[in-house]
């Protein structure tokens, strides 16, 4: 049982003690058809008790809501809410197999959005109004300000824009998190001022979310830790990708376009991007900075290697081993880390201004450098576009990484034409697989195709891809294709189990 | 023959008189393999004499260059340079049938870019270095500053970043243009400051391009006027599109999301966007502002109707009738118009900040709202993506317009799957054809498809499209498709002359 001292440290506005209730009592506040904003970004800082109570309630008292989060949730919450039939609509990202299946059956309406944009839609009234925000906090200040935990995501805006707020005070989240956040809201358009972030380390807002404490209708006490990162470990493939990319960056230094401090780095979530970033620890680079979305293990590996000066993100999502190392020593990192709302960690204005080197993962890439990040066979959603578009479009250098083969070689990640486009060729500067790197900058489509075919495709598929391209070129066009064969590799995979001819 | 007084008014730095030479002498300065930046944006403010002299020279002394402009050129310059075999590489936009054919034959390497980005590539050394800038000016100031003419485009940056500058002083461009331009350069990344534009009317730079006059190696005197706009007149179809869009905007006002002054407007070049904008003159809207790329006839129609307060653009491209009306009275408009570098007229930072309502034209749109702006049958380039991506991605409202039918009904502009994606569904909020309007905001793909099929597709193709979508849904997926049939409409058009089943 919690004692009053511990609680008073976390809930510093005495009147709010009267609003402490059970998760189920809080869940009972919701009504069918509501729009609910819930905290959680890449498994970090998610609401942990109320969503489970929502599922419990729905078993007897069915209701459905539109659920908006920052990004993916931990603790199987998306599975549990899906199984409870609560999710009518879901945005802007998810990464849960059960929810994914429901989305692909057309049962849950999923709106896949650029992560910087969701809050703009709410703020302008195009989406909403938001009935409830359910947000995790490490503490509530004397004036009702919410101190977020391991992610900010959309939580700060949810709390400000929702009619009512349910706060989960998570006693397991270290109070040392206080001070790590930078909470700022762009003003309403068209009279918005420039966002004053001019460097990764810029602090422009408050260390808490300033809201009217009267909006806090429920406080729920939890003690559950964040779900650990489920990113796979690096392997020979990811290491080879990292090595090629580091060679490329060294080449850029040699050409005088970059110096050894590079430019602010962004890395998408996933094992390849994590490996690429970790690989920088062994290179000649130093005094690096990150302006990214998720701070993964590699961020703290680079700190500990003395390579990284500062990291700005919207969440911290670590493996159990890394979490055990970092969280007890959080105070040591705190002046080198800032967590921002995802609207700002991913904001096109800031990404373009800082000249970010962006590394994101592709599901498949075509010979012209168009990228599919989301749809298997053009139809079945994996997770969502996430922040990749925010970064790739506006980056100084937009790099996409993928392993050349998938499913034991049955799938080539480099295909004649992607079955779904998330990033057009305009937004893809460099493609890297374990087989090689293609620098596509200032190349015309036919030149891009040659660079990708000769460098990135796996040798097992190279002849087959050359053959497609050569025959397409005979037919002409700026971007030669054989429309009737463009998806033949995908059709063959469905029919025979392999893309191999 | 020009008298010295007229020239002295235009060339205010006496030493530059010594550098006046013939177009051919200037063209002879270029060498094979050079990278040349040339002024010109949507037929306005293009270099008019030196490119013709380049072609003349190439007839006897063949040479090839990489030619970078703002956007499209007038006076058939792209045709003439193509026929002269001068163009090895061309970027970032063109709209010439002869050049287009050469691009589609793979003879000219064309790099199709977001118009805000080209200069970033030059500035960062990823493209370049620029050997020569060939820019049209209305005058050269006492300190060597260049006063642009009817477009800024990339010319200001070309002049600043090129090793040497050839200036075409165009005596036919009114000196009243002086003071209309706002020339500002974002600083080098990663230490860039916010771009201080906070409203359409913000002026943040100089009225001329400040360059070292020693870089001006040649001054050529011309008297040729800009090519007139070749935009087709509005017709029943474009009027219907305009009417539907205006109804939609009135609905937004009713919902309280906009007021009657709307938000800053952008309209892509072309007859539909021009008609939409002109249509606002008859609506209830007032005190409008534009933050756009090209100021077309409609801009001045709205000024003259008392509806428009201010217009920011990168060029002025008018029909002969409108030009005859506007240019003699330019001084009357001057405090309500600003011309900026295209990097700023299209800058993602500013577009997002101002909350622009963007209206751009699609070549084809698919049932999920992905837009093809550039490629016929996915292979043959029309013009280029231009600025549409800069605006559509970052706008408050991204609207795409197209006529539902093309080629007398043989082509439906709404297809099962676009053959090339320039704008992903994430960046497309509203689709309008003469048949109807689909508001796609906050809809999942299956809902988007229903909205587009029921509202936008021409009735002649509606059943056929419903049939595709229904059968695709049976197969499942977040974004249902039948890959083997996705391009069957395009294939049928090639085989039978019509997409009609």
Interface residues (C-beta under 8 A of the other chain):
Chain A: X89 X91 X103 X104 X105 X106 X109 X110 X111 X112 X113 X114 X117 X120 X121 X124 X125 X126 X127 X186 X189 X190 X191 X192 X193 X194 X195 X196 X198 X199 X255 X256 X257 X263 X264 X347 X348 X349 X352 X353 X354 X355 X370 X375 X377 X378 X379 X380 X381 X385 X389 X393 X394 X396 X417 X419 X420 X421 X422 X423 X424 X426 X441 X442 X443 X444 X446 X447 X472 X473 X475 X476 X477 X478 X479 X480 X481 X483 X484 X486 X487 X490 X491
Chain B: X89 X91 X103 X104 X105 X106 X109 X110 X111 X112 X113 X114 X117 X120 X121 X124 X125 X126 X127 X186 X189 X190 X191 X192 X193 X194 X195 X196 X198 X199 X255 X256 X257 X263 X264 X347 X348 X349 X352 X353 X354 X355 X370 X375 X377 X378 X379 X380 X381 X385 X389 X393 X394 X396 X417 X419 X420 X421 X422 X423 X424 X426 X441 X442 X443 X444 X446 X447 X472 X473 X475 X476 X477 X478 X479 X480 X481 X483 X484 X486 X487 X490 X491
